[in-house]
Amino acid sequence: MEQQTRRKIKELEVMVADVIYETPDTRTLVLFTGNDSLEYKAGHFLTIAPQQFPALERWTSYLEEVKGKKEPPRAYSLSSAPCEKYLSITVKEERYTPKVTPFPPLLSPILSLRTSIGTRMVITGFTGPYTLPEDVETKTEHILHVCAGSGIVPSYSIIKQSLFTENKLKHTLIYSNKTWVDTIFSQQLLDLQKRFPDNFKVIFTLTREPDKSIFSKNILEGRVSKELILKHVCDLSNQFVFVCGPGISNFEKAQAKANGTEPVPRFLEAALQNLKEIGFSNDKIKKESYG
Ligand SMILES: Cc1cc2nc3c(=O)[nH]c(=O)nc-3n(C[C@H](O)[C@H](O)[C@H](O)COP(=O)(O)OP(=O)(O)OC[C@H]3O[C@@H](n4cnc5c(N)ncnc54)[C@H](O)[C@@H]3O)c2cc1C
């Protein structure tokens, strides 16, 4: 089975057919793939090697020298759903915070903010474990998604695929961001809820929203807590959960080990802890860390 999956992974040259503004630091790149057949599942990702961009050449060489290793390809989940005509990814710009992040980010600034229509690039895809099990409908009727920031991307694809192909699954999405302006796909998610009221519900949680007038039944202030999950998700038994967002990175783990401390939990670890306390077993949870 694994071998089969591996064989399907291939390199494709694509052209950026459209660049869609999502939030101030996030863009969706619609990718034109020619006649290549696109076999992917909702929740899969592709990878993009930074070495292929002439504009990044010196920067990539410099980082490779300083870090003493080749810069690996970066992974991007597909924001399109397999039932849609076009392939797309949605990229959020990573920021450099002096004294906090050791290096300025390499690929995301160029993909999110400096890529224009007509740009060509080579992608490798498609793979990843963040997908619905084949026989999901025999196991559950309800999927819970707990996401933060660009962690919405694979769940957005899964939710669209499920709603547009009229399977019977119901989805509840709890989606955390700093502010409403930062919230990727906010309007598209509200539109989906309006169009599929029986099968899709979205709860937004905002941690640093300055405009208090924005809060409502669906847009809440604060973090994703155990109480919030329990309040908004009925019938927790038998649900599958998809959790995606920033988690502790390998760098943070190594740094904490060197300092003899424990790494500070981020969104992913906090969400998993809440779900565990509520009683979800590991076999009901799929997770993806963007840290
Ligand atoms: C399965 C998966 C799917 C993903 N999907 C998406 C998506 O849909 N959309 C999206 O926007 N992102 C997604 N990501 C994140 C994406 O792959 C990149 O990590 C992100 O875009 C940042 O890449 P970058 O090259 O800009 O930054 P990087 O150069 O990778 O830097 C990121 C951070 O790591 C630090 N860092 C880098 N190298 C080192 C080092 N050697 N030691 C210590 N610290 C270091 C940097 O200082 C910086 O803070 C996904 C990640 C995974 C694993």
The ligand as an SDF file (V2000), in Angstrom:
LIG
                    3D

 53 58  0  0  0  0  0  0  0  0999 V2000
    2.5440   18.7970    6.0920 C   0  0  0  0  0  0  0  0  0  0  0  0
    2.7160   20.3100    6.0960 C   0  0  0  0  0  0  0  0  0  0  0  0
    1.8190   21.0950    5.4000 C   0  0  0  0  0  0  0  0  0  0  0  0
    1.9730   22.4930    5.3940 C   0  0  0  0  0  0  0  0  0  0  0  0
    1.0430   23.2640    4.7270 N   0  0  0  0  0  0  0  0  0  0  0  0
    1.1490   24.6020    4.7400 C   0  0  0  0  0  0  0  0  0  0  0  0
    0.1520   25.4110    4.1070 C   0  0  0  0  0  0  0  0  0  0  0  0
   -0.8350   24.9190    3.5580 O   0  0  0  0  0  0  0  0  0  0  0  0
    0.3140   26.7660    4.1390 N   0  0  0  0  0  0  0  0  0  0  0  0
    1.4010   27.3470    4.7780 C   0  0  0  0  0  0  0  0  0  0  0  0
    1.5010   28.5750    4.7560 O   0  0  0  0  0  0  0  0  0  0  0  0
    2.3350   26.5960    5.3920 N   0  0  0  0  0  0  0  0  0  0  0  0
    2.2590   25.2460    5.3770 C   0  0  0  0  0  0  0  0  0  0  0  0
    3.2160   24.4860    5.9910 N   0  0  0  0  0  0  0  0  0  0  0  0
    4.4500   25.1470    6.5150 C   0  0  0  0  0  0  0  0  0  0  0  0
    5.4750   25.2620    5.3710 C   0  0  0  0  0  0  0  0  0  0  0  0
    5.9340   23.9750    4.9800 O   0  0  0  0  0  0  0  0  0  0  0  0
    6.7340   26.0490    5.7690 C   0  0  0  0  0  0  0  0  0  0  0  0
    7.2400   25.5140    6.9510 O   0  0  0  0  0  0  0  0  0  0  0  0
    6.4670   27.5280    5.9460 C   0  0  0  0  0  0  0  0  0  0  0  0
    5.9450   28.1070    4.7590 O   0  0  0  0  0  0  0  0  0  0  0  0
    7.7640   28.2590    6.3270 C   0  0  0  0  0  0  0  0  0  0  0  0
    8.7250   28.0520    5.3270 O   0  0  0  0  0  0  0  0  0  0  0  0
    9.8500   29.1340    5.0850 P   0  0  0  0  0  0  0  0  0  0  0  0
   10.8040   28.5520    4.0880 O   0  0  0  0  0  0  0  0  0  0  0  0
    9.2620   30.4640    4.7810 O   0  0  0  0  0  0  0  0  0  0  0  0
   10.5150   29.2880    6.5090 O   0  0  0  0  0  0  0  0  0  0  0  0
   11.7740   28.4630    7.0870 P   0  0  0  0  0  0  0  0  0  0  0  0
   13.0170   28.8920    6.4150 O   0  0  0  0  0  0  0  0  0  0  0  0
   11.4460   27.0150    7.0530 O   0  0  0  0  0  0  0  0  0  0  0  0
   11.7720   28.9890    8.5620 O   0  0  0  0  0  0  0  0  0  0  0  0
   10.6440   28.7990    9.4130 C   0  0  0  0  0  0  0  0  0  0  0  0
   11.0680   29.0340   10.8460 C   0  0  0  0  0  0  0  0  0  0  0  0
   11.9900   28.0370   11.2560 O   0  0  0  0  0  0  0  0  0  0  0  0
   13.2000   28.6340   11.7290 C   0  0  0  0  0  0  0  0  0  0  0  0
   14.3650   27.8280   11.2530 N   0  0  0  0  0  0  0  0  0  0  0  0
   14.6450   27.4990    9.9850 C   0  0  0  0  0  0  0  0  0  0  0  0
   15.7810   26.7570    9.9310 N   0  0  0  0  0  0  0  0  0  0  0  0
   16.2110   26.6120   11.2150 C   0  0  0  0  0  0  0  0  0  0  0  0
   17.2990   25.9350   11.8420 C   0  0  0  0  0  0  0  0  0  0  0  0
   18.1850   25.2290   11.1460 N   0  0  0  0  0  0  0  0  0  0  0  0
   17.4070   26.0050   13.1820 N   0  0  0  0  0  0  0  0  0  0  0  0
   16.5400   26.6740   13.9130 C   0  0  0  0  0  0  0  0  0  0  0  0
   15.4670   27.3290   13.3800 N   0  0  0  0  0  0  0  0  0  0  0  0
   15.3060   27.2980   12.0640 C   0  0  0  0  0  0  0  0  0  0  0  0
   13.2440   30.0240   11.1130 C   0  0  0  0  0  0  0  0  0  0  0  0
   13.9580   30.9200   11.9260 O   0  0  0  0  0  0  0  0  0  0  0  0
   11.7620   30.3740   11.0530 C   0  0  0  0  0  0  0  0  0  0  0  0
   11.2900   30.8860   12.2500 O   0  0  0  0  0  0  0  0  0  0  0  0
    3.0710   23.0920    6.0440 C   0  0  0  0  0  0  0  0  0  0  0  0
    3.9860   22.2800    6.7460 C   0  0  0  0  0  0  0  0  0  0  0  0
    3.8140   20.9200    6.7780 C   0  0  0  0  0  0  0  0  0  0  0  0
    4.8050   20.0780    7.5290 C   0  0  0  0  0  0  0  0  0  0  0  0
  1  2  1  0
  2  3  1  0
  2 52  2  0
  3  4  2  0
  4  5  1  0
  4 50  1  0
  5  6  2  0
  6  7  1  0
  6 13  1  0
  7  8  2  0
  7  9  1  0
  9 10  1  0
 10 11  2  0
 10 12  1  0
 12 13  2  0
 13 14  1  0
 14 15  1  0
 14 50  1  0
 15 16  1  0
 16 17  1  0
 16 18  1  0
 18 19  1  0
 18 20  1  0
 20 21  1  0
 20 22  1  0
 22 23  1  0
 23 24  1  0
 24 25  2  0
 24 26  1  0
 24 27  1  0
 27 28  1  0
 28 29  2  0
 28 30  1  0
 28 31  1  0
 31 32  1  0
 32 33  1  0
 33 34  1  0
 33 48  1  0
 34 35  1  0
 35 36  1  0
 35 46  1  0
 36 37  1  0
 36 45  1  0
 37 38  2  0
 38 39  1  0
 39 40  1  0
 39 45  2  0
 40 41  1  0
 40 42  2  0
 42 43  1  0
 43 44  2  0
 44 45  1  0
 46 47  1  0
 46 48  1  0
 48 49  1  0
 50 51  2  0
 51 52  1  0
 52 53  1  0
M  END
$$$$
